[in-house]
């Protein structure tokens, strides 16, 4: 995989392809407005930041991540492997998140997860490689692929805000399941990552509140 979503121009190029493939998306794009890039750093720090943010408000996640990054600088797998659980807890991490971060750190340090190889892999293959590591679930994997790697075809089918955006955009009677929205997105390959941004932006425009990714 050589193309990545690194700039607003990349998003615009992908959106043009999507609208040509599925003309229904033209009306969605007209309402959605500009699609935010929202790129983040990758590697261990990128995965860890997503894990920390799970089930927390943006403010709480930011505060905990700030303390964690300051306490372990540079933020590398070896530092988290050696970190005492009680110290991590004092920084605001729950036991499950401490366990997850340590497992992910060991997987990267031990070569089980090769972060450098992920950008060149197909979205589904990269997703499987991430989810093979204890502590990384499907939602975390997809959000990492989208925003840390800029993968153009990552598709977080289980994301609740994305599902609701699709319901609103296409007038569906109910919010689609992960399986249903996965089938809906098949024609949008290899630009499903742009389609996800489009549906989040549409949700934001209709609901008048920011559609940050929402873990199921």
DRENPA-3360 file (N, C-alpha, C; in nm, 2 decimals, always signed):
BEGIN
1 = XXXXXXXX = +0.09/-0.12/+0.00/+0.00/+0.00/+0.00/+0.09/+0.12/+0.00 ~ +0.09/+0.20/-0.11/+0.18/+0.31/-0.12/+0.10/+0.44/-0.10 ~ -0.02/+0.45/-0.14/-0.09/+0.58/-0.12/-0.14/+0.59/+0.03 ~ -0.12/+0.71/+0.08/-0.17/+0.73/+0.22/-0.25/+0.86/+0.22 ~ -0.33/+0.88/+0.33/-0.40/+1.00/+0.35/-0.31/+1.09/+0.44 ~ -0.23/+1.17/+0.38/-0.14/+1.26/+0.46/-0.18/+1.41/+0.46 ~ -0.26/+1.44/+0.36/-0.30/+1.58/+0.34/-0.45/+1.60/+0.31 ~ -0.49/+1.72/+0.31/-0.63/+1.75/+0.27/-0.65/+1.72/+0.12;
9 = XXXXXXXX = -0.54/+1.73/+0.04/-0.55/+1.70/-0.10/-0.57/+1.55/-0.12 ~ -0.51/+1.47/-0.04/-0.54/+1.33/-0.05/-0.68/+1.29/-0.02 ~ -0.74/+1.36/+0.08/-0.88/+1.34/+0.11/-0.97/+1.38/-0.01 ~ -0.94/+1.50/-0.07/-1.01/+1.55/-0.18/-1.01/+1.45/-0.30 ~ -0.89/+1.40/-0.33/-0.87/+1.30/-0.44/-0.96/+1.18/-0.41 ~ -0.95/+1.13/-0.29/-1.03/+1.01/-0.26/-1.18/+1.04/-0.26 ~ -1.22/+1.15/-0.22/-1.37/+1.19/-0.23/-1.42/+1.20/-0.37 ~ -1.33/+1.25/-0.46/-1.37/+1.25/-0.60/-1.40/+1.11/-0.66;
17 = XXXXXXXX = -1.31/+1.02/-0.62/-1.33/+0.88/-0.66/-1.45/+0.82/-0.61 ~ -1.48/+0.85/-0.48/-1.60/+0.79/-0.41/-1.73/+0.84/-0.48 ~ -1.73/+0.97/-0.51/-1.85/+1.03/-0.56/-1.88/+0.97/-0.70 ~ -1.77/+0.95/-0.78/-1.78/+0.89/-0.91/-1.84/+0.75/-0.90 ~ -1.79/+0.67/-0.80/-1.83/+0.54/-0.78/-1.97/+0.53/-0.72 ~ -2.01/+0.62/-0.64/-2.14/+0.62/-0.57/-2.19/+0.76/-0.57 ~ -2.27/+0.80/-0.67/-2.32/+0.94/-0.68/-2.40/+0.99/-0.56 ~ -2.46/+0.89/-0.48/-2.53/+0.93/-0.36/-2.45/+1.02/-0.27;
25 = XXXXXXXX = -2.32/+0.99/-0.27/-2.23/+1.06/-0.18/-2.21/+1.21/-0.21 ~ -2.25/+1.25/-0.33/-2.23/+1.39/-0.36/-2.32/+1.48/-0.27 ~ -2.44/+1.44/-0.24/-2.53/+1.51/-0.15/-2.48/+1.50/-0.01 ~ -2.43/+1.39/+0.03/-2.37/+1.37/+0.16/-2.25/+1.47/+0.18 ~ -2.17/+1.48/+0.08/-2.05/+1.57/+0.09/-2.09/+1.71/+0.09 ~ -2.20/+1.75/+0.02/-2.25/+1.89/+0.02/-2.29/+1.93/+0.16 ~ -2.35/+1.84/+0.23/-2.39/+1.88/+0.37/-2.28/+1.87/+0.47 ~ -2.19/+1.77/+0.45/-2.08/+1.74/+0.54/-1.98/+1.86/+0.55;
33 = XXXXXXXX = -1.95/+1.92/+0.44/-1.85/+2.03/+0.44/-1.71/+1.97/+0.44 ~ -1.61/+2.05/+0.48/-1.47/+2.00/+0.47/-1.45/+1.88/+0.57 ~ -1.37/+1.79/+0.52/-1.34/+1.67/+0.60/-1.21/+1.68/+0.67 ~ -1.21/+1.68/+0.80/-1.08/+1.70/+0.88/-0.98/+1.58/+0.86 ~ -0.86/+1.62/+0.86/-0.75/+1.52/+0.84/-0.73/+1.44/+0.97 ~ -0.71/+1.50/+1.08/-0.69/+1.44/+1.21/-0.58/+1.33/+1.21 ~ -0.47/+1.36/+1.15/-0.35/+1.27/+1.16/-0.29/+1.28/+1.29 ~ -0.24/+1.16/+1.34/-0.17/+1.15/+1.47/-0.04/+1.08/+1.45;
41 = XXXXXXXX = +0.05/+1.09/+1.55/+0.18/+1.01/+1.54/+0.15/+0.86/+1.54 ~ +0.23/+0.78/+1.48/+0.21/+0.64/+1.48/+0.30/+0.56/+1.57 ~ +0.33/+0.44/+1.55/+0.41/+0.36/+1.63/+0.35/+0.32/+1.77 ~ +0.43/+0.29/+1.86/+0.38/+0.24/+1.99/+0.30/+0.36/+2.06 ~ +0.36/+0.48/+2.05/+0.29/+0.59/+2.12/+0.15/+0.61/+2.06 ~ +0.14/+0.60/+1.92/+0.01/+0.62/+1.86/-0.09/+0.51/+1.91 ~ -0.05/+0.39/+1.91/-0.14/+0.28/+1.96/-0.18/+0.31/+2.10 ~ -0.08/+0.34/+2.19/-0.10/+0.36/+2.33/-0.20/+0.47/+2.35;
49 = XXXXXXXX = -0.19/+0.58/+2.28/-0.28/+0.70/+2.30/-0.42/+0.66/+2.27 ~ -0.44/+0.57/+2.17/-0.58/+0.53/+2.14/-0.63/+0.44/+2.25 ~ -0.55/+0.35/+2.30/-0.59/+0.26/+2.41/-0.63/+0.35/+2.53 ~ -0.55/+0.45/+2.57/-0.57/+0.53/+2.68/-0.71/+0.61/+2.66 ~ -0.74/+0.64/+2.54/-0.86/+0.72/+2.52/-0.99/+0.65/+2.53 ~ -0.98/+0.51/+2.53/-1.10/+0.43/+2.52/-1.20/+0.46/+2.64 ~ -1.33/+0.48/+2.61/-1.43/+0.49/+2.71/-1.41/+0.62/+2.80 ~ -1.33/+0.72/+2.75/-1.31/+0.84/+2.83/-1.35/+0.96/+2.75;
57 = XXXXXXXX = -1.38/+1.07/+2.81/-1.40/+1.19/+2.74/-1.27/+1.24/+2.69 ~ -1.28/+1.33/+2.59/-1.15/+1.39/+2.53/-1.07/+1.45/+2.63 ~ -1.13/+1.53/+2.72/-1.05/+1.60/+2.82/-0.98/+1.50/+2.92 ~ -1.05/+1.40/+2.97/-0.99/+1.30/+3.06/-0.88/+1.23/+2.99 ~ -0.90/+1.18/+2.87/-0.80/+1.11/+2.79/-0.68/+1.19/+2.77 ~ -0.70/+1.32/+2.74/-0.58/+1.41/+2.71/-0.50/+1.43/+2.84 ~ -0.57/+1.44/+2.95/-0.50/+1.46/+3.08/-0.41/+1.34/+3.12 ~ -0.47/+1.22/+3.11/-0.40/+1.10/+3.14/-0.28/+1.08/+3.05;
65 = XXXXXXXX = -0.31/+1.10/+2.92/-0.20/+1.08/+2.82/-0.09/+1.18/+2.84 ~ -0.12/+1.30/+2.88/-0.02/+1.40/+2.91/+0.07/+1.36/+3.02 ~ +0.01/+1.31/+3.13/+0.09/+1.26/+3.24/+0.17/+1.14/+3.21 ~ +0.12/+1.05/+3.13/+0.19/+0.93/+3.09/+0.31/+0.96/+3.00 ~ +0.28/+1.04/+2.90/+0.39/+1.08/+2.81/+0.50/+1.15/+2.88 ~ +0.47/+1.24/+2.98/+0.57/+1.31/+3.05/+0.65/+1.22/+3.15 ~ +0.58/+1.12/+3.20/+0.65/+1.03/+3.30/+0.74/+0.93/+3.23 ~ +0.71/+0.90/+3.10/+0.80/+0.81/+3.03/+0.84/+0.87/+2.90;
73 = XXXXXXXX = +0.94/+0.95/+2.90/+1.00/+1.02/+2.79/+1.14/+0.98/+2.77 ~ +1.18/+0.92/+2.66/+1.09/+0.89/+2.54/+0.99/+0.77/+2.57 ~ +0.88/+0.78/+2.50/+0.77/+0.68/+2.52/+0.80/+0.57/+2.43 ~ +0.87/+0.47/+2.48/+0.91/+0.35/+2.40/+0.86/+0.22/+2.47 ~ +0.85/+0.11/+2.40/+0.80/-0.01/+2.46/+0.87/-0.06/+2.58 ~ +1.01/-0.04/+2.57/+1.09/-0.09/+2.69/+1.05/-0.02/+2.82 ~ +1.02/+0.11/+2.81/+0.98/+0.19/+2.93/+0.86/+0.13/+2.99 ~ +0.76/+0.10/+2.91/+0.63/+0.05/+2.96/+0.64/-0.09/+3.01;
81 = XXXXXXXX = +0.73/-0.17/+2.95/+0.75/-0.31/+3.00/+0.81/-0.31/+3.14 ~ +0.90/-0.21/+3.17/+0.96/-0.20/+3.30/+0.88/-0.13/+3.40 ~ +0.78/-0.05/+3.35/+0.70/+0.04/+3.44/+0.62/-0.04/+3.55 ~ +0.62/+0.01/+3.67/+0.55/-0.05/+3.78/+0.40/-0.02/+3.76 ~ +0.32/-0.13/+3.78/+0.17/-0.11/+3.76/+0.11/-0.01/+3.86 ~ +0.17/+0.00/+3.98/+0.11/+0.10/+4.07/+0.14/+0.24/+4.03 ~ +0.25/+0.26/+3.97/+0.28/+0.40/+3.92/+0.19/+0.43/+3.80 ~ +0.17/+0.34/+3.71/+0.08/+0.36/+3.60/-0.06/+0.39/+3.65;
89 = XXXXXXXX = -0.10/+0.32/+3.75/-0.23/+0.34/+3.81/-0.25/+0.48/+3.87 ~ -0.14/+0.53/+3.93/-0.14/+0.67/+3.99/-0.15/+0.77/+3.88 ~ -0.11/+0.74/+3.76/-0.11/+0.83/+3.65/-0.25/+0.83/+3.59 ~ -0.34/+0.74/+3.63/-0.48/+0.74/+3.58/-0.52/+0.62/+3.50 ~ -0.44/+0.53/+3.48/-0.47/+0.41/+3.40/-0.54/+0.30/+3.48 ~ -0.64/+0.24/+3.42/-0.71/+0.13/+3.48/-0.63/+0.01/+3.47 ~ -0.66/-0.10/+3.54/-0.59/-0.22/+3.53/-0.60/-0.28/+3.40 ~ -0.72/-0.29/+3.33/-0.72/-0.34/+3.19/-0.63/-0.27/+3.10;
97 = XXXXXXXX = -0.62/-0.14/+3.11/-0.54/-0.06/+3.02/-0.39/-0.08/+3.05 ~ -0.36/-0.09/+3.17/-0.22/-0.12/+3.21/-0.18/-0.25/+3.15 ~ -0.26/-0.35/+3.16/-0.23/-0.49/+3.11/-0.22/-0.48/+2.95 ~ -0.31/-0.40/+2.89/-0.31/-0.39/+2.74/-0.18/-0.33/+2.70 ~ -0.15/-0.21/+2.76/-0.03/-0.14/+2.72/+0.10/-0.23/+2.73 ~ +0.11/-0.30/+2.84/+0.22/-0.39/+2.86/+0.23/-0.50/+2.76 ~ +0.12/-0.56/+2.72/+0.11/-0.66/+2.62/+0.15/-0.61/+2.49 ~ +0.10/-0.49/+2.45/+0.14/-0.43/+2.32/+0.28/-0.39/+2.32;
105 = XXXXXXXX = +0.34/-0.34/+2.43/+0.48/-0.31/+2.44/+0.57/-0.43/+2.42 ~ +0.53/-0.54/+2.48/+0.60/-0.67/+2.46/+0.60/-0.72/+2.32 ~ +0.48/-0.71/+2.26/+0.46/-0.75/+2.12/+0.55/-0.68/+2.02 ~ +0.56/-0.54/+2.04/+0.64/-0.46/+1.96/+0.79/-0.49/+1.98 ~ +0.83/-0.49/+2.11/+0.97/-0.51/+2.15/+1.02/-0.65/+2.10 ~ +0.93/-0.74/+2.11/+0.97/-0.88/+2.07/+0.95/-0.91/+1.92 ~ +0.91/-0.81/+1.84/+0.90/-0.83/+1.70/+0.77/-0.90/+1.65 ~ +0.68/-0.93/+1.75/+0.56/-1.00/+1.71/+0.47/-0.90/+1.63;
113 = XXXXXXXX = +0.47/-0.77/+1.66/+0.40/-0.67/+1.58/+0.51/-0.57/+1.53 ~ +0.51/-0.57/+1.40/+0.61/-0.48/+1.32/+0.53/-0.36/+1.28 ~ +0.54/-0.25/+1.35/+0.47/-0.13/+1.32/+0.52/-0.07/+1.19 ~ +0.64/-0.09/+1.15/+0.70/-0.03/+1.03/+0.64/-0.10/+0.91 ~ +0.60/-0.22/+0.92/+0.54/-0.30/+0.80/+0.40/-0.27/+0.78 ~ +0.33/-0.22/+0.88/+0.18/-0.20/+0.87/+0.14/-0.10/+0.75 ~ +0.21/+0.01/+0.73/+0.17/+0.10/+0.63/+0.17/+0.04/+0.49 ~ +0.25/-0.06/+0.46/+0.26/-0.12/+0.33/+0.16/-0.24/+0.31;
121 = XXXXXXXX = +0.08/-0.27/+0.42/-0.01/-0.38/+0.41/-0.15/-0.34/+0.37 ~ -0.22/-0.43/+0.31/-0.36/-0.40/+0.28/-0.44/-0.38/+0.41 ~ -0.54/-0.30/+0.40/-0.61/-0.27/+0.53/-0.66/-0.39/+0.61 ~ -0.71/-0.49/+0.54/-0.76/-0.61/+0.61/-0.65/-0.69/+0.68 ~ -0.53/-0.69/+0.61/-0.42/-0.77/+0.66/-0.36/-0.69/+0.78 ~ -0.35/-0.56/+0.77/-0.29/-0.48/+0.88/-0.38/-0.49/+1.00 ~ -0.51/-0.49/+0.97/-0.61/-0.50/+1.08/-0.59/-0.63/+1.15 ~ -0.57/-0.74/+1.08/-0.56/-0.87/+1.14/-0.43/-0.88/+1.22;
129 = XXXXXXXX = -0.32/-0.82/+1.17/-0.19/-0.81/+1.24/-0.20/-0.74/+1.37 ~ -0.28/-0.63/+1.38/-0.29/-0.55/+1.50/-0.38/-0.63/+1.60 ~ -0.49/-0.69/+1.55/-0.58/-0.76/+1.64/-0.53/-0.89/+1.69 ~ -0.42/-0.94/+1.64/-0.36/-1.06/+1.69/-0.29/-1.03/+1.82 ~ -0.26/-0.90/+1.85/-0.20/-0.87/+1.98/-0.30/-0.84/+2.09 ~ -0.28/-0.91/+2.20/-0.37/-0.89/+2.31/-0.37/-0.74/+2.35 ~ -0.49/-0.69/+2.37/-0.50/-0.55/+2.41/-0.54/-0.46/+2.29 ~ -0.53/-0.51/+2.17/-0.57/-0.43/+2.05/-0.70/-0.50/+1.99;
137 = XXXXXXXX = -0.81/-0.43/+2.01/-0.93/-0.48/+1.95/-0.96/-0.42/+1.81 ~ -1.07/-0.46/+1.75/-1.10/-0.41/+1.61/-1.11/-0.26/+1.60 ~ -1.18/-0.20/+1.70/-1.19/-0.05/+1.70/-1.06/+0.02/+1.71 ~ -0.98/-0.02/+1.80/-0.84/+0.04/+1.82/-0.76/+0.02/+1.69 ~ -0.77/-0.10/+1.63/-0.69/-0.12/+1.51/-0.73/-0.03/+1.40 ~ -0.86/-0.02/+1.38/-0.91/+0.07/+1.27/-0.88/+0.21/+1.29 ~ -0.89/+0.26/+1.41/-0.87/+0.40/+1.44/-0.72/+0.43/+1.42 ~ -0.63/+0.33/+1.46/-0.49/+0.35/+1.44/-0.46/+0.35/+1.29;
145 = XXXXXXXX = -0.51/+0.26/+1.21/-0.49/+0.26/+1.07/-0.53/+0.39/+1.00 ~ -0.65/+0.44/+1.04/-0.70/+0.56/+0.98/-0.62/+0.69/+1.02 ~ -0.60/+0.71/+1.15/-0.55/+0.84/+1.19/-0.40/+0.84/+1.22 ~ -0.34/+0.73/+1.25/-0.19/+0.73/+1.27/-0.12/+0.69/+1.14 ~ -0.17/+0.60/+1.06/-0.10/+0.56/+0.94/-0.16/+0.62/+0.82 ~ -0.28/+0.68/+0.83/-0.34/+0.75/+0.71/-0.38/+0.64/+0.60 ~ -0.42/+0.52/+0.65/-0.45/+0.42/+0.55/-0.58/+0.46/+0.48 ~ -0.58/+0.46/+0.35/-0.70/+0.51/+0.28/-0.82/+0.41/+0.28;
153 = XXXXXXXX = -0.80/+0.29/+0.32/-0.91/+0.19/+0.31/-0.95/+0.13/+0.44 ~ -0.90/+0.19/+0.55/-0.94/+0.14/+0.68/-1.09/+0.17/+0.71 ~ -1.16/+0.08/+0.77/-1.30/+0.10/+0.78/-1.35/+0.05/+0.92 ~ -1.37/+0.14/+1.02/-1.41/+0.10/+1.15/-1.56/+0.06/+1.16 ~ -1.59/-0.05/+1.11/-1.73/-0.09/+1.10/-1.81/-0.09/+1.23 ~ -1.74/-0.11/+1.34/-1.80/-0.12/+1.47/-1.82/+0.02/+1.54 ~ -1.77/+0.12/+1.48/-1.78/+0.26/+1.54/-1.93/+0.31/+1.54 ~ -1.97/+0.34/+1.66/-2.11/+0.38/+1.67/-2.15/+0.51/+1.60;
161 = XXXXXXXX = -2.06/+0.61/+1.60/-2.08/+0.74/+1.54/-2.09/+0.72/+1.38 ~ -2.00/+0.63/+1.33/-2.00/+0.60/+1.19/-2.13/+0.53/+1.15 ~ -2.18/+0.44/+1.23/-2.30/+0.37/+1.20/-2.42/+0.47/+1.20 ~ -2.42/+0.56/+1.30/-2.53/+0.66/+1.30/-2.52/+0.76/+1.18 ~ -2.40/+0.79/+1.15/-2.38/+0.88/+1.03/-2.44/+0.81/+0.90 ~ -2.41/+0.69/+0.89/-2.47/+0.61/+0.77/-2.62/+0.61/+0.78 ~ -2.68/+0.59/+0.89/-2.82/+0.59/+0.91/-2.88/+0.72/+0.86 ~ -2.82/+0.83/+0.91/-2.87/+0.96/+0.87/-2.85/+0.99/+0.73;
169 = XXXXXXXX = -2.74/+0.96/+0.67/-2.70/+0.99/+0.54/-2.79/+0.92/+0.43 ~ -2.83/+0.79/+0.46/-2.90/+0.71/+0.37/-3.04/+0.68/+0.41 ~ -3.09/+0.75/+0.51/-3.23/+0.74/+0.55/-3.27/+0.59/+0.59 ~ -3.18/+0.53/+0.66/-3.20/+0.39/+0.70/-3.30/+0.39/+0.82 ~ -3.38/+0.29/+0.83/-3.48/+0.28/+0.94/-3.41/+0.26/+1.07 ~ -3.30/+0.19/+1.08/-3.22/+0.17/+1.20/-3.07/+0.19/+1.18 ~ -3.00/+0.21/+1.29/-2.86/+0.22/+1.28/-2.80/+0.08/+1.23 ~ -2.72/+0.08/+1.12/-2.68/-0.05/+1.07/-2.58/-0.12/+1.17;
177 = XXXXXXXX = -2.58/-0.25/+1.16/-2.48/-0.33/+1.24/-2.34/-0.32/+1.17 ~ -2.24/-0.37/+1.24/-2.11/-0.37/+1.18/-2.10/-0.45/+1.05 ~ -2.18/-0.56/+1.05/-2.18/-0.64/+0.93/-2.25/-0.57/+0.82 ~ -2.36/-0.50/+0.85/-2.44/-0.43/+0.75/-2.37/-0.31/+0.69 ~ -2.30/-0.24/+0.78/-2.23/-0.12/+0.73/-2.10/-0.16/+0.65 ~ -2.05/-0.28/+0.68/-1.94/-0.34/+0.61/-1.98/-0.37/+0.47 ~ -2.10/-0.43/+0.45/-2.15/-0.45/+0.31/-2.18/-0.33/+0.24 ~ -2.23/-0.23/+0.31/-2.26/-0.10/+0.25/-2.13/-0.03/+0.19;
185 = XXXXXXXX = -2.02/-0.05/+0.26/-1.90/+0.01/+0.22/-1.82/-0.06/+0.12 ~ -1.86/-0.18/+0.08/-1.78/-0.25/-0.02/-1.75/-0.18/-0.15 ~ -1.85/-0.11/-0.20/-1.82/-0.04/-0.33/-1.73/+0.08/-0.31 ~ -1.69/+0.12/-0.19/-1.61/+0.23/-0.16/-1.46/+0.20/-0.15 ~ -1.43/+0.07/-0.16/-1.29/+0.03/-0.17/-1.22/+0.10/-0.29 ~ -1.09/+0.14/-0.28/-1.00/+0.14/-0.17/-1.00/+0.27/-0.09 ~ -1.11/+0.34/-0.09/-1.11/+0.47/-0.02/-1.21/+0.47/+0.10 ~ -1.23/+0.36/+0.16/-1.32/+0.36/+0.27/-1.28/+0.45/+0.39;
193 = XXXXXXXX = -1.15/+0.48/+0.40/-1.11/+0.57/+0.50/-1.16/+0.71/+0.48 ~ -1.17/+0.75/+0.36/-1.23/+0.88/+0.33/-1.38/+0.88/+0.35 ~ -1.44/+0.77/+0.31/-1.59/+0.75/+0.33/-1.62/+0.76/+0.48 ~ -1.53/+0.71/+0.57/-1.55/+0.71/+0.71/-1.55/+0.86/+0.76 ~ -1.45/+0.93/+0.71/-1.44/+1.07/+0.74/-1.57/+1.15/+0.70 ~ -1.61/+1.11/+0.58/-1.73/+1.18/+0.52/-1.86/+1.16/+0.61 ~ -1.88/+1.03/+0.65/-1.99/+1.00/+0.74/-1.98/+1.07/+0.87 ~ -1.86/+1.07/+0.93/-1.85/+1.14/+1.06/-1.88/+1.29/+1.04;
201 = XXXXXXXX = -1.83/+1.35/+0.93/-1.85/+1.49/+0.91/-2.00/+1.52/+0.89 ~ -2.07/+1.43/+0.82/-2.21/+1.44/+0.80/-2.29/+1.43/+0.93 ~ -2.25/+1.34/+1.01/-2.31/+1.33/+1.15/-2.29/+1.46/+1.22 ~ -2.17/+1.51/+1.22/-2.14/+1.64/+1.29/-2.23/+1.75/+1.24 ~ -2.25/+1.76/+1.10/-2.33/+1.87/+1.04/-2.48/+1.85/+1.08 ~ -2.53/+1.73/+1.08/-2.67/+1.71/+1.11/-2.70/+1.73/+1.26 ~ -2.61/+1.67/+1.34/-2.64/+1.67/+1.49/-2.59/+1.79/+1.56 ~ -2.50/+1.87/+1.49/-2.44/+1.99/+1.55/-2.36/+1.96/+1.67;
209 = XXXXXXXX = -2.29/+1.85/+1.66/-2.19/+1.81/+1.76/-2.08/+1.73/+1.70 ~ -1.96/+1.74/+1.75/-1.85/+1.67/+1.69/-1.87/+1.52/+1.69 ~ -1.84/+1.45/+1.58/-1.86/+1.31/+1.57/-1.72/+1.24/+1.59 ~ -1.66/+1.26/+1.71/-1.54/+1.18/+1.73/-1.57/+1.03/+1.73 ~ -1.47/+0.95/+1.68/-1.50/+0.81/+1.68/-1.54/+0.76/+1.82 ~ -1.64/+0.67/+1.82/-1.70/+0.62/+1.94/-1.69/+0.47/+1.94 ~ -1.61/+0.42/+2.04/-1.59/+0.28/+2.06/-1.72/+0.21/+2.09 ~ -1.75/+0.09/+2.03/-1.87/+0.02/+2.06/-1.87/-0.04/+2.20;
% end
